[in-house]
Amino acid sequence: MTIRAIEHIGITAPDLQQATRFFADALGAEKVYEMLDEPLAGPAVEPGLGIPTGARIEAIRMLRLGEGPNLELFTYSGTTQRDPVVPSDYGLQHFCVYVDDIEEAAARLEKAGGQLLSQPGDLPGGDAGEGNRYLYARTPWGSTVELVTYPSAQAYESRTSLHRWRPARESNNVRQEK
């Protein structure tokens, strides 16, 4: 068995159109397709997805996001929904998008209706390096998104031969791994 990569990240939002606009405006996401022709609900779905009895998936939309995983947007009805988790809660609590220009990406995210939780700051510890920066933000419905850039070697890289993913650099139209 070969594990390739994360293929998509599922995000439930209260308004499919708002979420699509936000990810398109903030991160350049592109709509790929609508997954459902009609809502999905009932005993054939509930146990397999672990959703409460009576929950109804109104829509699922797949978005393409840069060179990373796709975003799968969901909207539900027929069930009580909680506020989005924050980073200190258990479970999946944020997703991170690599950007080349963090200042521009932060401005774009904010203009699209997101809320910056800070200004870009230097990455700490093992992620540290010249120009390596990050920030956390919230979507209009409260989910947490991180923006990150690490154009320089990260501090941990000198201690291990296993390195985390980073985007390929383009030089003279030839893609090169850093």
Backbone torsions as a table, in degrees:
resi	resn	phi	psi	omega
1	MET	NA	136.6	177.2
2	THR	-118.6	124.3	173.6
3	ILE	-89.3	124.6	-176.4
4	ARG	-93.1	-56.1	-174.4
5	ALA	-178.3	170.2	169.3
6	ILE	-70.3	127.7	-176.6
7	GLU	-89.9	-42.4	176.6
8	HIS	-152.8	163.9	175.9
9	ILE	-121.5	124.7	179.8
10	GLY	-88.9	132.2	-178.3
11	ILE	-132.6	122.6	174.7
12	THR	-92.5	130.3	-178.6
13	ALA	-129.9	153.5	-179.2
14	PRO	-72.6	-24.3	-175.7
15	ASP	-139.1	112.4	-176.0
16	LEU	-61.1	-42.6	-178.6
17	GLN	-66.3	-43.2	178.8
18	GLN	-61.8	-44.6	-179.4
19	ALA	-64.3	-42.0	178.3
20	THR	-62.2	-47.4	178.4
21	ARG	-59.5	-44.3	-178.9
22	PHE	-59.8	-52.2	-177.6
23	PHE	-67.2	-31.7	175.6
24	ALA	-68.8	-49.1	-177.5
25	ASP	-70.5	-41.1	-175.4
26	ALA	-79.4	-39.0	-170.0
27	LEU	-127.4	4.5	178.5
28	GLY	73.6	18.8	179.0
29	ALA	-63.4	148.8	179.8
30	GLU	-123.5	136.1	177.9
31	LYS	-68.5	128.4	177.8
32	VAL	-97.5	-53.2	-179.9
33	TYR	-168.0	165.2	171.4
34	GLU	-94.0	130.5	-176.5
35	MET	-81.9	-34.3	-174.1
36	LEU	-106.6	140.2	171.8
37	ASP	-89.6	-24.0	177.2
38	GLU	-150.8	159.2	-178.7
39	PRO	-55.7	156.7	-175.6
40	LEU	-123.4	126.0	-178.4
41	ALA	-161.3	172.3	172.0
42	GLY	105.2	178.0	-174.9
43	PRO	-61.5	-23.6	178.8
44	ALA	-75.2	-18.6	-175.7
45	VAL	-107.6	-41.5	-170.6
46	GLU	-54.9	-52.5	-178.0
47	PRO	-68.0	-35.2	-178.2
48	GLY	-67.3	-30.2	178.2
49	LEU	-100.4	-9.1	-178.9
50	GLY	70.4	31.6	-179.8
51	ILE	-101.1	156.6	-177.4
52	PRO	-66.3	154.1	174.2
53	THR	-56.7	131.9	179.7
54	GLY	93.8	-12.9	178.4
55	ALA	-67.3	141.9	-176.4
56	ARG	-131.7	121.5	175.5
57	ILE	-80.6	113.4	-178.2
58	GLU	-79.5	-38.3	-177.1
59	ALA	-158.2	150.6	171.1
60	ILE	-135.0	127.3	-179.1
61	ARG	-128.3	132.0	178.3
62	MET	-98.4	130.9	176.9
63	LEU	-116.8	145.5	174.5
64	ARG	-96.4	133.4	-177.1
65	LEU	-128.8	100.2	174.9
66	GLY	50.3	-135.3	-178.5
67	GLU	-97.0	3.2	-175.6
68	GLY	-104.0	-159.7	-178.5
69	PRO	-62.6	157.0	174.0
70	ASN	-76.7	160.9	173.2
71	LEU	-109.3	126.5	178.3
72	GLU	-108.7	110.0	-177.0
73	LEU	-92.6	134.9	178.9
74	PHE	-121.2	147.3	163.8
75	THR	-128.8	139.6	-178.0
76	TYR	-123.1	156.7	168.8
77	SER	-139.7	173.6	174.7
78	GLY	77.7	12.2	-179.9
79	THR	-149.1	154.0	174.2
80	THR	-73.3	136.5	179.0
81	GLN	-120.0	141.9	179.4
82	ARG	-93.3	165.7	173.6
83	ASP	-64.3	154.4	176.4
84	PRO	-60.3	150.6	178.0
85	VAL	-71.1	159.8	173.1
86	VAL	-111.2	164.7	-174.2
87	PRO	-54.1	-21.4	-180.0
88	SER	-86.4	-6.2	178.1
89	ASP	-80.1	159.9	175.5
90	TYR	-70.5	155.1	173.3
91	GLY	92.2	-170.6	179.7
92	LEU	-66.9	122.4	-170.5
93	GLN	-125.1	-10.8	171.3
94	HIS	-165.9	166.1	168.8
95	PHE	-128.3	155.0	-172.6
96	CYS	-121.2	137.6	179.4
97	VAL	-117.2	125.3	175.9
98	TYR	-78.0	132.2	178.5
99	VAL	-130.6	153.5	177.7
100	ASP	-81.9	-38.8	-178.1
101	ASP	-121.4	99.1	-173.0
102	ILE	-69.4	-32.4	178.2
103	GLU	-65.0	-46.4	179.2
104	GLU	-64.6	-43.2	-180.0
105	ALA	-63.7	-39.2	179.2
106	ALA	-65.1	-43.5	179.2
107	ALA	-63.1	-42.3	-179.8
108	ARG	-65.3	-42.3	178.9
109	LEU	-62.5	-44.4	179.8
110	GLU	-65.4	-42.9	179.1
111	LYS	-62.0	-31.8	-179.9
112	ALA	-77.6	-3.3	177.5
113	GLY	111.0	1.3	176.2
114	GLY	-77.3	163.4	178.9
115	GLN	-117.2	118.6	176.0
116	LEU	-73.9	132.6	177.7
117	LEU	-89.6	-13.3	175.4
118	SER	-164.4	177.2	169.6
119	GLN	-89.2	162.4	179.0
120	PRO	-55.4	136.0	179.2
121	GLY	-127.3	164.1	179.4
122	ASP	-69.2	137.5	174.8
123	LEU	-67.1	136.8	-177.2
124	PRO	-93.4	171.7	167.8
125	GLY	52.9	-128.1	-176.9
126	GLY	-65.4	-18.0	179.3
127	ASP	-91.0	-9.2	-174.1
128	ALA	-60.5	151.1	177.1
129	GLY	168.6	160.7	-177.4
130	GLU	-60.1	122.0	178.7
131	GLY	80.4	0.7	-179.9
132	ASN	-81.2	115.2	-171.2
133	ARG	-139.1	163.7	179.4
134	TYR	-153.3	166.1	167.9
135	LEU	-159.0	155.0	175.0
136	TYR	-107.1	149.2	179.6
137	ALA	-147.5	170.2	175.9
138	ARG	-120.7	145.3	172.3
139	THR	-72.1	168.8	178.2
140	PRO	-58.4	-24.3	179.6
141	TRP	-100.2	3.5	169.7
142	GLY	105.3	-2.3	176.7
143	SER	-71.1	151.4	-177.1
144	THR	-94.2	133.2	177.2
145	VAL	-126.4	137.8	173.9
146	GLU	-110.6	139.6	169.7
147	LEU	-107.6	138.1	-179.0
148	VAL	-143.1	148.8	170.2
149	THR	-142.4	135.9	175.3
150	TYR	-140.5	78.0	-178.7
151	PRO	-71.9	-20.2	-179.1
152	SER	-103.0	164.0	173.5
153	ALA	-55.3	144.8	177.8
154	GLN	-96.0	151.6	-174.1
155	ALA	-54.7	-38.7	-176.7
156	TYR	-64.8	-24.7	-172.3
157	GLU	-60.5	-24.5	179.8
158	SER	-78.7	-9.8	-175.5
159	ARG	-105.9	-5.0	-176.8
160	THR	-153.7	153.6	176.8
161	SER	-89.5	-12.2	178.2
162	LEU	-89.5	121.5	-177.7
163	HIS	-118.5	149.3	177.5
164	ARG	-72.2	164.7	179.7
165	TRP	-62.7	144.4	167.7
166	ARG	-145.6	152.2	-177.4
167	PRO	-67.3	152.5	175.7
168	ALA	-69.2	143.4	174.4
169	ARG	-88.8	147.1	176.4
170	GLU	-108.9	130.1	179.7
171	SER	-137.8	118.6	-177.6
172	ASN	52.9	43.0	179.6
173	ASN	62.9	16.6	176.2
174	VAL	-114.1	122.9	-179.6
175	ARG	-75.9	133.4	179.4
176	GLN	-132.5	138.4	172.9
177	GLU	-78.8	137.0	179.6
178	LYS	-76.4	NA	NA
